């Protein structure tokens, strides 16, 4: 694992940052717009965005006096590639298990039911 992937995984380890990323799936947003839905201050949201930006998961651009933040598809592509290696291993293990020869099983001999005496 390289340093950039570690930085991305560390950034995703925080629930607030994951929530910010989820909000950004709706499109680019300014810090003030993002902050109104969180119980933390705008400066705290800005710090989370800085970490996400350093992890290459979001980008920002100036629009007038504001900065708009949006998801960075390239950052998520490399993260997806990292996780796909595990998915590929899991699928290979599943395929090997499914393709194993089936071991014969002893048949179960049915037991005759016990007759209950009729009530008088």
Buried (B, 14 or more C-beta within 10 A) or exposed (E): EEEBBEBBBEBBEEEBBBBBBEBBEEEBBBBEBBBEEBEEEBEEBBBBBEBBBBBBBBBBEEEEEBBBBBBBEEBBEBBEEBEEEEEEEEEEEEEEEEEEEEEEEEEEEEEEEEEEEEEE
